[in-house]
Amino acid sequence: GPCYEVAFDDGSSITASGDPPWTVHRDSGEVTMTTLQLAASHRNRGGQRDCRIPMPKALTLPAADLPVDPWVFGYWLGNGKMTSGEITWGDPTVPAVVAAHGAALGLPQTREESHAVSATVLGLRTLLRKMDVLGTRRVPAEFLRGSVEQRTALLQGLMDSDGSWNRTRRQAVFVNLNRGLAEVVYELLVSLGQRASWWEGRGEGYGKVVHQYRVAFTPRGFVPFLTSKGDEVGPVGTVKSGRRMVTSVTPAPSVPTACIKVDAPGSLFLCGRQMVPTHNTGKSPA
């Protein structure tokens, strides 16, 4: 049957057939409608957008047996030397956070030109080599499917290294030249029930024009930093950050789609990398 691309105001989109039911929040209340109905009525009579899809709650998963503390690993991914266990910081609160996560630092060295401080996390290089990530910025799958606490700690490590707080917009922002790391931040956020937006394009970096990846979010229910970067955050959580607004539903090239039946209350499942909640159509998989 025909397919539609359902686009949302956080920049995400899903290709769906015309059949799957969606739970939609409208100004008039909660309704269930198919993709076809969504295409015909995602705006109200005044032409205003009027269909919101609630963000899923955080995925509750068992704790994983991780070889490295997730905050330490996240910080190394952002501010570590790829070929060793050395990390760099400019924020004087970093060593205390490292110690709080059970890691010890070697002798710190200050770089005269930047005043940044570097030190080796003792034993980290050996663990990174065992994980087969030394010399890369790869994140093993078990780190993305740990408990809520483990995934939060990994995200905080990444944000404490390469994230910042936008005081004007009251948003946390992760910026990186490595697409894979930005995708990890996006996936962690969505798996934690957070609404994240993705941007990529040309930006200034180290005096050069570079291709950047940026993930921005208004944190709900937690502070995404453990260093002094979190001092400005203040109260977290807004209504907007708890849902995605449907911005358009347009015909898309037909692609093979499968109707599945999942064994879950209300037959609800999360669709795509963006984990958009939708319902199945009641058909069992072949």
C-alpha positions in Angstrom: 0.0 0.0 0.0 1.0 3.7 -0.1 3.6 5.0 2.3 3.9 8.3 4.0 6.7 10.2 5.6 5.6 11.6 9.0 7.9 14.5 10.0 8.2 16.0 13.4 9.4 19.3 14.8 12.6 17.9 16.3 13.8 17.1 12.8 13.1 13.3 12.9 10.9 11.5 10.5 9.4 8.0 10.0 8.2 6.2 6.9 5.0 4.4 7.6 2.2 2.7 5.7 -1.3 4.2 5.9 -2.6 1.6 8.4 -0.7 1.7 11.7 -2.6 3.5 14.5 -1.1 6.4 16.4 -2.0 7.7 19.8 -2.2 11.5 19.1 -2.6 14.3 21.6 -4.7 17.2 20.2 -6.0 20.3 21.8 -9.4 18.6 22.0 -8.0 15.5 23.7 -6.4 12.2 23.0 -7.4 10.3 19.9 -6.2 7.2 17.9 -5.8 7.6 14.2 -4.2 5.8 11.2 -1.3 7.4 9.2 -3.9 8.1 6.4 -6.1 10.0 8.9 -3.0 11.8 10.3 -2.2 12.9 6.7 -5.7 14.4 6.3 -6.0 16.1 9.7 -2.7 16.9 11.3 -3.7 20.6 11.3 -6.8 22.0 12.8 -9.4 24.1 11.0 -7.4 27.2 11.5 -4.4 25.6 9.8 -2.4 25.3 13.0 -0.4 22.1 13.8 -2.6 20.1 16.2 -1.1 16.6 16.5 1.5 15.7 19.1 3.0 12.3 19.6 4.2 11.8 23.2 7.8 10.9 23.9 8.3 7.3 25.2 9.4 6.8 28.8 13.0 5.8 29.3 13.7 2.2 28.3 14.0 0.2 31.5 16.8 -2.4 31.0 18.9 -4.5 33.3 22.4 -3.3 34.3 25.1 -4.4 31.9 28.4 -5.9 33.0 30.5 -3.0 31.6 34.3 -3.2 31.5 34.8 0.5 32.1 32.8 3.0 34.2 30.4 4.6 31.8 31.1 8.2 32.8 34.8 7.7 32.5 34.4 6.1 29.1 32.1 8.9 27.9 34.5 11.5 29.0 37.4 9.7 27.3 35.4 9.5 24.1 35.0 13.3 24.0 38.2 14.5 25.6 40.6 11.5 25.6 43.7 10.7 23.5 42.7 8.0 21.0 45.8 5.9 21.5 46.0 6.0 25.3 44.1 6.4 28.5 45.0 10.1 28.8 42.2 12.7 29.2 42.3 16.5 29.1 40.2 19.1 30.9 39.9 22.8 31.6 37.3 22.5 34.3 38.9 22.1 37.7 36.0 19.9 38.9 36.9 17.0 36.5 39.4 15.2 38.8 36.8 15.0 41.6 34.2 13.5 39.2 36.8 11.0 38.0 37.6 9.9 41.6 33.9 9.7 42.4 33.6 7.1 39.6 36.3 4.9 41.1 39.2 5.9 38.8 42.6 7.3 39.7 44.6 9.8 37.8 48.4 9.9 37.1 50.5 13.0 37.4 48.7 16.0 35.8 50.5 18.1 33.3 49.4 21.7 32.3 49.8 22.9 28.8 51.2 26.4 28.9 49.5 27.7 25.7 45.9 26.6 26.6 46.1 26.1 30.4 44.4 22.7 29.8 45.4 19.9 32.1 46.1 16.3 31.0 46.6 13.1 33.0 46.3 9.4 32.4 43.4 7.5 33.9 45.4 4.6 35.5 44.6 1.3 33.9 42.3 2.7 31.3 44.5 2.0 28.3 44.5 -1.7 29.1 40.7 -1.8 29.4 40.2 0.1 26.2 42.5 -2.3 24.3 40.6 -5.3 25.7 37.4 -3.6 24.5 39.0 -3.2 21.0 38.3 0.5 21.0 41.8 2.0 21.4 42.5 4.2 18.5 38.8 4.6 17.7 35.8 6.5 19.0 33.6 3.3 18.8 31.0 2.7 21.5 30.3 -1.0 22.1 26.6 -2.0 22.0 26.4 -3.0 25.6 27.0 0.7 26.7 23.8 1.7 24.7 21.6 -0.9 26.3 22.7 -0.8 29.9 20.5 0.4 32.8 19.0 3.9 32.9 21.7 4.8 35.4 24.5 3.5 33.2 23.2 5.2 30.1 22.7 8.4 32.0 26.3 8.3 33.2 27.7 7.6 29.7 25.7 10.6 28.4 26.9 12.8 31.2 30.5 11.8 30.4 30.0 12.8 26.8 28.3 16.0 27.8 30.9 17.0 30.4 33.6 16.6 27.7 32.0 17.9 24.5 28.7 19.4 25.6 27.7 22.9 26.8 24.7 24.7 28.2 22.9 27.3 26.1 21.7 29.8 28.7 19.5 31.7 26.3 17.6 28.7 24.9 18.0 26.7 28.1 19.2 23.7 26.1 22.1 21.3 26.5 24.1 21.0 23.3 26.5 18.4 22.1 28.8 19.4 19.2 31.3 17.1 17.5 33.1 16.5 14.2 32.5 12.7 14.6 29.1 11.7 13.3 29.2 8.4 15.2 29.6 10.1 18.6 26.8 12.5 17.8 24.6 9.6 16.9 25.4 7.8 20.2 24.3 10.9 22.1 21.1 11.1 20.1 20.4 7.4 20.7 21.2 7.6 24.4 18.8 10.6 24.8 15.9 9.0 23.0 16.4 5.7 25.0 16.2 7.9 28.1 12.8 9.4 27.0 14.4 12.8 26.1 13.4 14.8 23.1 16.5 15.6 21.0 17.0 17.5 17.8 19.7 16.8 15.2 21.6 19.3 13.1 24.6 19.0 10.8 26.4 21.5 8.6 29.3 23.8 8.3 30.7 25.5 11.4 33.9 27.1 12.8 36.3 24.8 14.5 40.0 25.5 15.5 40.0 28.4 13.1 38.9 26.3 10.1 35.5 25.7 8.5 34.5 22.1 9.4 31.5 19.8 9.1 29.8 19.6 12.5 27.1 17.5 14.1 25.0 18.9 16.8 22.5 17.3 19.2 20.4 19.7 21.3 17.8 18.9 24.0 15.9 20.5 26.9 16.6 18.0 29.7 13.6 16.4 31.5 14.1 15.1 35.0 17.9 15.1 35.2 21.0 17.4 34.8 23.1 16.2 31.9 26.4 17.3 33.5 28.3 16.2 36.6 31.1 18.8 36.4 30.6 22.6 37.0 28.9 22.8 33.6 25.8 21.8 35.4 25.8 24.8 37.8 23.8 26.9 35.3 21.1 24.3 34.4 18.6 24.9 37.3 15.1 23.3 37.2 14.6 20.9 34.3 11.6 19.8 32.4 9.0 21.4 30.2 5.8 20.3 28.5 7.3 20.8 25.0 10.2 18.5 25.8 7.8 15.7 26.4 6.3 15.4 23.0 6.9 15.7 19.2 4.7 17.9 17.1 3.7 16.4 13.7 4.8 19.0 11.1 3.9 17.2 7.9 2.6 13.9 6.5 3.5 13.5 2.8 3.3 10.7 0.3 6.6 8.8 0.1 8.0 6.2 -2.3 6.5 2.8 -1.4 9.0 0.6 0.5 8.5 -2.9 1.9 6.7 -2.5 5.2 5.7 -5.3 7.6 2.7 -5.3 10.0 3.8 -7.0 13.2 2.1 -8.0 16.4 4.0 -7.3 19.5 3.2 -8.9 22.9 2.9 -5.7 24.9 0.1 -3.8 26.8 -1.8 -1.9 24.2 0.3 -3.4 21.4 2.6 -0.4 21.6 6.1 -0.5 20.2 8.9 2.0 19.4 9.5 2.6 15.7 12.9 3.5 14.2 16.1 5.0 15.6 14.0 7.9 16.9 11.8 5.4 19.0 8.5 7.0 18.0 5.6 5.2 19.8 3.1 3.6 17.5 0.7 0.6 17.7 0.7 -2.6 15.6 -2.2 -3.6 13.4 -2.8 -6.9 15.2 -1.2 -9.2 12.5 1.2 -11.8 13.7 4.6 -12.0 12.0 4.9 -14.7 9.4 
